[in-house]
Structures are given as structure tokens and as C-alpha cells.
Amino acid sequence: RGPPPPPPPPPPPEKQPTPADGGYVDLETLKSSPPDYVDPSRKEDYLSDADFEAAFKCSRADFKVLKGWKQQNLKKACGLF
């Protein structure tokens, strides 16, 4: 008859949410106790668009074109640095 079929592959590890798949975290959680999967240097990326604009008073696109020191100052003002 031939060899037995190979065993099924193991289940994939549980994927942590990311901003790309809607894994948003609210501002207060990011400031106080962010989840383990949050990159501490990019906390702003885990805010929803609405929370981002409320916190930074600008769009993500406007924020991205700012110089690094201006981004850091805004993050400090929001408590994300």
C-alpha cells in the first residue's frame, strides 16, 4: 500500500494583533501598560486613526513628514515617549 500519510502540520503560533490587521490599542493603555506585542518605539502606530488625530492634532501623513525631533516632542506631549 505505500507509506502512511505524513502527520498534519502543527497549528501556527497564535498571532499577536498588529496595526496592519486592526490591533489598535487606546491611548491610555499605551501610556500606562501597553501589551507585550507593542513596539515601544512606535506606540503611535497602534492608535486608531481617530485616536491618533485626537492625540497628535494632525493626520498620520502629516506626522510622518515631520522631522524626528518634532515627532518625539509630540510623542512626549502625548505621553507616548
C-alpha positions in Angstrom: 0.0 0.0 0.0 2.7 2.6 0.5 3.9 4.7 3.4 1.4 6.2 5.8 0.4 9.8 5.1 2.5 12.5 6.9 1.1 13.9 10.2 -0.8 17.2 9.9 1.4 20.3 10.4 1.3 21.8 13.8 -1.1 24.8 14.3 0.5 28.1 13.6 1.5 30.1 16.7 -1.1 32.5 17.9 -0.6 35.7 16.0 -0.4 38.9 18.1 -2.6 41.7 16.7 -0.8 44.4 14.8 -1.9 47.8 13.5 -2.0 46.3 10.0 -4.8 43.9 11.0 -6.7 46.2 13.2 -4.9 45.5 16.5 -5.4 49.0 17.8 -4.8 50.0 21.4 -6.3 53.0 23.1 -4.1 55.9 24.2 -4.4 55.5 27.9 -3.4 51.8 27.7 -0.4 52.7 25.5 0.6 55.3 28.1 0.2 53.1 31.2 0.7 49.4 30.3 0.9 48.6 26.6 0.5 44.9 25.6 3.7 42.9 25.0 3.3 42.9 21.3 3.5 46.7 21.1 6.9 48.1 19.8 7.8 50.7 22.4 9.5 52.9 19.9 6.4 53.0 17.7 3.5 53.2 20.1 1.7 55.8 17.9 1.3 53.1 15.2 -1.1 51.2 17.5 -3.6 54.0 17.8 -6.7 54.0 15.6 -6.8 56.9 13.1 -9.4 58.7 15.2 -7.3 58.3 18.4 -4.1 59.3 16.6 -5.7 62.5 15.3 -7.2 63.4 18.6 -3.9 62.8 20.4 -1.5 64.5 17.9 -3.9 67.1 16.4 -2.7 66.0 12.9 -3.1 63.2 10.5 -0.7 60.3 10.3 0.5 61.6 6.9 1.3 65.0 8.4 3.1 63.4 11.3 5.2 61.1 9.1 6.7 64.1 7.2 7.8 65.9 10.4 11.4 65.9 11.4 12.3 63.2 14.0 12.8 65.7 16.9 9.3 67.2 16.2 7.8 63.7 16.2 9.5 63.0 19.5 8.3 66.2 21.0 4.7 65.4 20.0 5.1 61.9 21.4 6.4 63.3 24.7 3.4 65.7 24.9 1.0 62.8 24.4 2.8 60.6 27.0 4.0 58.0 24.4 7.7 58.6 24.8 
